[in-house]
Amino acid sequence: MKNKPTLTIGIPAYNEENNIKYLLNTILIQNESNYYLKKIIVVSDLSTDNTDSLVKSVKDKRIQLIRNRVRRGQNFSQNHIFKIADSDIVVLLEADSCPKYNNYISNLISPILNNAGCLYVQGKCEPLEPSTKFEHLLYLKDNIFLKVAEKKFFDEKLFISGLGGRAFAKKLYKKIRWPQNVPDDLYCFYWCKVYDIKTLVEKSAVCNFRLPQTINDHLLKINKAIAGAKVVDKHFPIQKYNYNYKISRSIIIKFVFTLILSYPLLFPFIVMLKFIEKIFISNIIFSNFLQSANSTKTLFNNIEVNNKYEK
């Protein structure tokens, strides 16, 4: 019988005590039908909370904790994971996300195993049920947008996000490296396009995440996303590579009409939110050390969820 391909999971983490243990335990109960889990590498970027001790509390010899001596940022941590990994495939997961199903990893890596030439696969990120009114507003808006985008046509660039998880074949992860101070998900996607590397979005590989629960956290994410897009444009300018980062007008129009028909009372609040975004958008320079949205780090508020996996 042919040996299963080996897999390393890499998790860059900075102050992720609210989710890291749950994430690790969820990984350990995944159905390893088409892979052999060789190692889970957690790179703690000089975390100042209980992240490190919680990683150590999960007793599994495959878990390796690496602690940066100084803060180096997510891109440095991911580059380090790629440098020391030697498995057939590496899966990178965000520390503030969590696989929805036990077949998540198997589904995520399937295109690499079954699709000749596919070296990079993005998972699908799906927000958790909202727990605040503001989060509920974002939840409805995002769900409508994604449904419109998927029905009209499937454009990979609309689904670029590290929150869905990403699988890298060895041929790719031994070659690509992130420069400092670039958004890792956007940079990686367009790097693959420039070098004509086949990529896919695997919609059956669903990873959960938490939407911002406050308007301040939402603005932090918006500002970071806009700054990140500007940086990527410098590395991969549209004029040179003929890539359009912007969402098409037809999708926006369809989204607005669908929103009005589905949730007419919600539409004025969305307009107000866009107005607030315009006012508070700042011309910040992208950095791997920009402040993160704190409310997105806690996926599950009930402490009993973590106890479910304790031995």
C-alpha positions, -999 to 999 in steps of 0.1 A, spaced: 0 0 0 13 34 -10 25 55 20 3 85 28 19 120 21 34 136 52 19 168 65 32 197 87 8 222 102 23 257 109 6 282 133 21 317 138 8 330 170 9 363 190 -12 365 222 -37 338 212 -46 324 246 -83 326 239 -82 301 210 -48 283 206 -57 253 228 -90 247 211 -73 250 177 -46 224 186 -71 199 200 -93 203 169 -64 196 147 -56 164 167 -90 150 161 -90 155 123 -97 125 101 -62 116 87 -76 96 58 -53 109 32 -22 122 51 1 114 79 5 142 104 42 146 111 44 178 131 25 208 144 48 238 146 36 268 167 58 299 164 50 322 193 61 357 184 71 367 219 36 363 233 30 380 266 -1 361 276 -6 324 283 -2 312 247 30 294 253 19 275 284 -14 265 268 5 251 238 27 231 262 -4 218 281 -16 199 250 4 167 254 13 154 220 48 147 209 41 160 174 35 196 188 67 218 186 67 252 202 92 278 189 94 311 207 109 341 189 134 360 211 121 393 198 89 402 180 95 394 143 60 394 128 38 368 112 58 367 79 90 359 96 73 331 116 58 316 85 92 318 67 107 299 96 81 272 95 88 267 58 125 266 64 124 238 90 96 218 75 104 188 53 70 171 48 52 167 15 27 194 24 26 223 48 -8 237 60 -7 272 75 -35 281 99 -43 314 116 -43 311 154 -76 329 156 -94 305 133 -106 269 137 -116 241 113 -153 236 112 -154 198 104 -131 169 112 -124 164 75 -112 200 70 -75 192 64 -83 162 42 -105 183 20 -80 212 20 -51 191 7 -71 169 -17 -66 192 -47 -28 190 -43 -30 152 -41 -55 147 -69 -50 177 -93 -18 175 -112 2 207 -110 -18 223 -82 6 236 -56 -15 260 -35 -50 256 -20 -70 281 -1 -97 270 23 -130 288 27 -134 310 57 -168 312 73 -178 335 101 -193 321 134 -228 330 144 -227 366 157 -230 375 194 -233 413 192 -256 435 172 -227 451 153 -213 417 145 -247 406 133 -248 435 109 -214 424 94 -226 388 93 -256 395 72 -238 419 49 -209 395 43 -231 365 37 -251 383 10 -220 395 -7 -204 360 -8 -237 344 -21 -238 370 -49 -202 366 -58 -204 328 -59 -236 328 -81 -223 353 -106 -189 337 -112 -162 322 -91 -133 347 -88 -105 335 -66 -94 370 -56 -127 375 -38 -118 347 -14 -82 355 -5 -78 351 32 -55 333 55 -84 327 78 -96 298 56 -62 281 60 -38 274 31 -20 242 19 14 244 2 30 216 -18 67 211 -10 77 224 -44 61 257 -35 68 262 2 105 255 -3 106 284 -29 83 311 -17 94 336 11 75 366 24 92 399 26 86 419 58 56 442 60 33 427 33 -1 411 38 8 374 36 -24 362 20 -26 387 -8 12 386 -15 12 348 -17 -18 346 -40 -4 372 -65 31 357 -63 17 324 -75 -1 341 -103 30 359 -114 50 327 -115 21 308 -132 16 285 -102 -18 267 -102 -40 277 -73 -74 266 -62 -101 275 -36 -115 244 -19 -149 254 -7 -155 221 12 -125 230 35 -143 253 59 -125 272 87 -144 294 112 -134 328 124 -149 356 144 -161 389 128 -153 422 146 -177 427 174 -172 465 177 -170 493 152 -135 502 164 -122 466 157 -139 467 123 -122 500 114 -88 485 124 -94 456 100 -105 479 72 -75 502 76 -52 472 76 -68 457 45 -65 490 25 -29 496 36 -21 460 26 -36 463 -9 -15 494 -15 17 475 -5 8 445 -28 3 469 -57 39 480 -53 51 445 -56 27 434 -83 15 466 -101 -16 462 -122 0 479 -152 27 453 -153 9 421 -145 -26 430 -157 -43 420 -124 -74 438 -112 -76 439 -74 -109 457 -73 -144 442 -71 -163 445 -104 -191 471 -106 -216 444 -116 -211 425 -84 -215 456 -63 -247 465 -81 -261 430 -77 -251 430 -40 -269 463 -33 -301 451 -50 -300 418 -32 -294 435 1 -323 459 -4 -347 431 -13 -336 407 14 -331 431 43 -346 465 35 -343 478 70 -306 468 71 -296 488 40 -295 523 58 -272 509 84 -248 495 58 -248 529 41 -241 546 74 -213 521 81 -197 528 47 -199 566 54 -182 560 88 -155 540 71 -148 568 46 -144 593 75 -121 572 96 -99 556 70 -64 567 76 -34 566 53 -14 542 74 16 523 62 12 485 63 32 467 89 32 432 103 30 449 137 -2 469 132 -27 467 160 -51 437 156 -88 436 163 -90 422 198 -126 410 196 -118 386 168 -94 366 189 -121 349 210 -139 324 189 -158 306 217 -168 324 249 -179 293 268 -149 279 286 -165 245 286 -157 242 249 -120 239 257 -127 214 285 -144 191 259 -110 181 246 -91 177 279 -78 142 284 
